Amino acid sequence: RDGDLDAYAVLVARYTLRAHRAAWLLGAGEDADDVVQEAFVKAFRSLPKFRAGEPFAPWLLSIVANETKNLLRSRHRRTALVLRLSALEPGSATPDTPFDEAAASERRVRLLAAVNALPDRERQALVCRYFLDLSEAETAQVLRWPLGSVKSRTSRGLGRLLGLVVTEDQGRVFHG
């Protein structure tokens, strides 16, 4: 707690295997190393909040669990968006007919128009996270925003983007 890096290195050595096992079993899989690294960084930054006399392992493992939950949530959003985008990319699937090709092209144009219609900060967050495939931390660094701003703007942007795309699709069903 007094900033002794050697003492913290001892904690890292003592608890890394346990933290890695927890991350893996909680669903991080191949990303367990990244989860554990991020958890140790967050734990180090939060050491002043750690209550002296309390066991370190449960506190650290709760951070690992939260980081794993964040990873899974992010992975789910990214997978859903990648699936939607892959359906719109040229050459991602061979269209059965010229109509299918035209429909895929139209969906791609509508999605890009919807992304461009987002407020600047939400668009920037989504472009960094999903089009450039940057992590939340990398996005925060690139945009020079706090990590919490990246998370909230990404979430709002995805919600707004979904609303724009669904609203447009519903309008097409009723009017087109």
Secondary structure by P-SEA (a helix, b strand, c coil): ccccaaaaaaaaaacaaaaaaaaaaaccccaaaaaaaaaaaaaaaacccccccccaaaaaaaaaaaaaaaaaaaaaaaaaaaaaaaaacccccccccaaaaaaaaaaaaaaaaaaaaccaaaaaaaaacccccccaaaaaaaacccaaaaaaaaaaaaaaaaaaaaaaaaaaaacc
